[in-house]
Amino acid sequence: MNENHCWGTERFHSRISDLVRTNHFDSAIDLEQTLIRYVHRHNTQLPLSALRSRTPIQDMKDWHKFHPHRFVK
């Protein structure tokens, strides 16, 4: 694991902690739906400097294009 990855993971966890700490959830389902929405937004809409200002999904799609043998079901 490189240094940027660890930093990015820590930042992701910190944002989730802030989200949980600063919001009131009416139920476990409400919390779950909020976390699912946040993870989707993180993966599809937030560019990361460690990924050359690209989203994780964009980077994964390029990785798949150049290394399809690593994506086996």
Protein Blocks (a to p, Z undefined) as FASTA:
>chain_A
ZZklmmmmmmmmmmmmmmmmmpccfbfklmmmmmmmmmmmmmmmmccfkloopafklmmm
mmmmmmmmlmcZZ
